[in-house]
Amino acid sequence: MPTERRSLIMLFGATGDLATRKLYPAIFNLYKKGNLKEHFAVIGTSRYKFDDEKFRETVSKSVSEKGVDKKLVESFIKHFFFVTHDVTDLDHYSVLKEKAEELDKKFKLEGNRVFYISMAPNFFGTVAKNLKNQGLLTEGKGFNRLVIEKPFGRDFESAKELNDALSESFEENQIYRIDHYLGKEMIQNIEAVRFGNTIFEALWNNRYIDNIQVTLAENLGVEERAGYYDNSGALRDMVQNHIMQIVSLLAMEQPVAFKDTDIRSEKVKALRSLRVYNVAEASTNFVRGQYSASGDGETKEYREEDGVPADSNTETFVAGKLLFDNYRWSGVPFYIRTGKKLADKFTRVDVVFKKPLVDIFSFPQDGNTLLSPNVLTIHIEPEQGFSLVVNAKNGEQGFHTEPVNLDFYENSQRTKATPQPYERLIHDVLKGDGTNFSSWPEVASAWKFVDQIRRVWDIQQPMFPNYIPGSMGPVAADELLARDHREWIYKLNQ
Ligand SMILES: NC(=O)c1ccc[n+]([C@@H]2O[C@H](COP(=O)([O-])OP(=O)(O)OC[C@H]3O[C@@H](n4cnc5c(N)ncnc54)[C@H](OP(=O)(O)O)[C@@H]3O)[C@@H](O)[C@H]2O)c1
């Protein structure tokens, strides 16, 4: 039986792309499942001159997929209200406050408030400050929680400035920094696989693991996001947040309990032992790329995309080697890569185990092949599942081994029923569970690491473009591993 969550959700940026595409469907799913029932209300705000009626039409459209129960949508949208509001105008906050108080009484919300800022990041600090100063935070038994979208700063300094601004109004445990990767089913499954299985956790260290590989590949280019993307690049857009979060889940020690505070503290400890590179190490251990045009003329090169300057040195691809200086991981590289216009769209983690120290089956004179390393692959998307490569006898005359795959994939029905990241994350906010959000110490450590790479790249001239669409990035990304006598587990044409 789902627990009903009682709250007012005040949404800043209610007419924006994220709200209409992701947030309303996510809130509707919580309503369908009974996590939200009678005791919730949403105040949408933006400068747009909407009334409740028009706003409800927008929300209704955004949740009305084929086969939707129309009566349910009707009752759902009655919980939505609109206040035209410019976040920079102090006078507007009193209207918002009155509306919040009215709805609190009407829906018996007990002073619980979620403030969701789905706006450009330069407004995050302003909104947080004004919410407090203009008396929108409730006092007494209700909760006040602030949800912040990405990006959280563009380097450590700007992130700290933003965090200082938020901290004037909200405590750290009231701030939920969204990293939607943390809402994905298989990312959350990393903890289940590691800490729920002796066969993995017992081997999860530098005695048995040779290296770990994390790949977040996209086959699209920048599409309509060129303005944002060219200012950011793959390092800031993907590595600082999503990849560092995944890596910290893979590298952390077992938390004392499966509780947000315990998990966060282990992730922070792991990130603090991540080696921050000096200039020479950053140049050697990180590779950047930018896509060229495709040979068939189908795809433009990055520098020719609409909104991208012709001399842009923004990277659309990053690969790197991360090293943890701690007892568990000393000597085990974590290789990461992400990029646009790659061969396919997928996210996966490959945990590559060491080969047995002695290979008693290797009879080169008989043409037998060497044992393969065991590889545990966590398929995060689009398929959700695991595969484990083990060596087995190949069933033929004589004694020959071959690698075989043990696979488990979620079936499409179950995958369809799995909550989408925003549904899961909004539910966590309503529950007050910060496990799947980035805490400030995590964000700070990630920026300190990434800033060092950025510093080096900002003074070195890249040789762009350097990879073709449909590939897995520049040759240098393969060389990064070849230098260590390793290779990427996922290669083209597998
Ligand atoms: N879209 C995505 O898929 C996506 C994915 C991940 C993260 N994000 C993050 O989510 C946030 C929102 O993105 P978005 O794509 O939804 O942006 P967007 O489409 O540009 O929407 C921005 C919203 O802010 C409102 N707004 C702008 N200035 C305002 C002001 N002075 N006072 C009040 N409201 C104002 C706009 O409405 P008016 O112009 O009517 O005021 C609009 O509702 C950003 O931080 C973005 O980085 C977005």
The ligand as an SDF file (V2000), in Angstrom:
LIG
                    3D

 48 52  0  0  0  0  0  0  0  0999 V2000
   15.0490   20.6800  -20.2370 N   0  0  0  0  0  0  0  0  0  0  0  0
   15.7190   19.6080  -19.8500 C   0  0  0  0  0  0  0  0  0  0  0  0
   15.5900   18.4980  -20.4040 O   0  0  0  0  0  0  0  0  0  0  0  0
   16.6660   19.6940  -18.6900 C   0  0  0  0  0  0  0  0  0  0  0  0
   17.4330   18.5530  -18.3510 C   0  0  0  0  0  0  0  0  0  0  0  0
   18.2750   18.6090  -17.2280 C   0  0  0  0  0  0  0  0  0  0  0  0
   18.3540   19.7680  -16.5020 C   0  0  0  0  0  0  0  0  0  0  0  0
   17.6180   20.8730  -16.8520 N   0  0  0  0  0  0  0  0  0  0  0  0
   17.7400   22.0690  -16.0250 C   0  0  0  0  0  0  0  0  0  0  0  0
   16.4300   22.4410  -15.5780 O   0  0  0  0  0  0  0  0  0  0  0  0
   16.3120   23.8440  -15.4850 C   0  0  0  0  0  0  0  0  0  0  0  0
   15.1370   24.3020  -16.3420 C   0  0  0  0  0  0  0  0  0  0  0  0
   15.3970   23.9660  -17.7030 O   0  0  0  0  0  0  0  0  0  0  0  0
   14.3310   24.1560  -18.8560 P   0  0  0  0  0  0  0  0  0  0  0  0
   14.8940   23.4770  -20.0430 O   0  0  0  0  0  0  0  0  0  0  0  0
   12.9800   23.7760  -18.3940 O   0  0  0  0  0  0  0  0  0  0  0  0
   14.4060   25.7440  -19.0850 O   0  0  0  0  0  0  0  0  0  0  0  0
   13.4090   26.6420  -19.9250 P   0  0  0  0  0  0  0  0  0  0  0  0
   12.5920   25.8330  -20.8580 O   0  0  0  0  0  0  0  0  0  0  0  0
   14.2060   27.7800  -20.4540 O   0  0  0  0  0  0  0  0  0  0  0  0
   12.4050   27.2070  -18.8070 O   0  0  0  0  0  0  0  0  0  0  0  0
   12.7630   28.2390  -17.9200 C   0  0  0  0  0  0  0  0  0  0  0  0
   11.5590   28.6180  -17.0760 C   0  0  0  0  0  0  0  0  0  0  0  0
   11.9280   29.7170  -16.2350 O   0  0  0  0  0  0  0  0  0  0  0  0
   10.9430   30.7550  -16.3480 C   0  0  0  0  0  0  0  0  0  0  0  0
   11.5740   32.0430  -16.0870 N   0  0  0  0  0  0  0  0  0  0  0  0
   12.6140   32.6090  -16.7440 C   0  0  0  0  0  0  0  0  0  0  0  0
   12.9250   33.7950  -16.1950 N   0  0  0  0  0  0  0  0  0  0  0  0
   12.0710   33.9670  -15.1550 C   0  0  0  0  0  0  0  0  0  0  0  0
   11.9060   34.9750  -14.1630 C   0  0  0  0  0  0  0  0  0  0  0  0
   12.6800   36.0710  -14.1260 N   0  0  0  0  0  0  0  0  0  0  0  0
   10.9540   34.8140  -13.2240 N   0  0  0  0  0  0  0  0  0  0  0  0
   10.1650   33.7220  -13.2330 C   0  0  0  0  0  0  0  0  0  0  0  0
   10.2630   32.7260  -14.1250 N   0  0  0  0  0  0  0  0  0  0  0  0
   11.2070   32.8530  -15.0760 C   0  0  0  0  0  0  0  0  0  0  0  0
   10.4250   30.6030  -17.7660 C   0  0  0  0  0  0  0  0  0  0  0  0
    9.1590   31.1330  -17.9280 O   0  0  0  0  0  0  0  0  0  0  0  0
    8.8500   32.6590  -18.3870 P   0  0  0  0  0  0  0  0  0  0  0  0
    9.7980   32.9860  -19.4860 O   0  0  0  0  0  0  0  0  0  0  0  0
    7.4160   32.5820  -18.7690 O   0  0  0  0  0  0  0  0  0  0  0  0
    9.0540   33.5150  -17.1750 O   0  0  0  0  0  0  0  0  0  0  0  0
   10.3600   29.0840  -17.8820 C   0  0  0  0  0  0  0  0  0  0  0  0
    9.1700   28.6130  -17.2770 O   0  0  0  0  0  0  0  0  0  0  0  0
   17.6830   24.3950  -15.9060 C   0  0  0  0  0  0  0  0  0  0  0  0
   18.4720   24.5520  -14.7630 O   0  0  0  0  0  0  0  0  0  0  0  0
   18.2610   23.2850  -16.7640 C   0  0  0  0  0  0  0  0  0  0  0  0
   19.6780   23.3070  -16.7810 O   0  0  0  0  0  0  0  0  0  0  0  0
   16.7900   20.8520  -17.9300 C   0  0  0  0  0  0  0  0  0  0  0  0
  1  2  1  0
  2  3  2  0
  2  4  1  0
  4  5  1  0
  4 48  2  0
  5  6  2  0
  6  7  1  0
  7  8  2  0
  8  9  1  0
  8 48  1  0
  9 10  1  0
  9 46  1  0
 10 11  1  0
 11 12  1  0
 11 44  1  0
 12 13  1  0
 13 14  1  0
 14 15  2  0
 14 16  1  0
 14 17  1  0
 17 18  1  0
 18 19  2  0
 18 20  1  0
 18 21  1  0
 21 22  1  0
 22 23  1  0
 23 24  1  0
 23 42  1  0
 24 25  1  0
 25 26  1  0
 25 36  1  0
 26 27  1  0
 26 35  1  0
 27 28  2  0
 28 29  1  0
 29 30  1  0
 29 35  2  0
 30 31  1  0
 30 32  2  0
 32 33  1  0
 33 34  2  0
 34 35  1  0
 36 37  1  0
 36 42  1  0
 37 38  1  0
 38 39  2  0
 38 40  1  0
 38 41  1  0
 42 43  1  0
 44 45  1  0
 44 46  1  0
 46 47  1  0
M  CHG  2   8   1  16  -1
M  END
$$$$
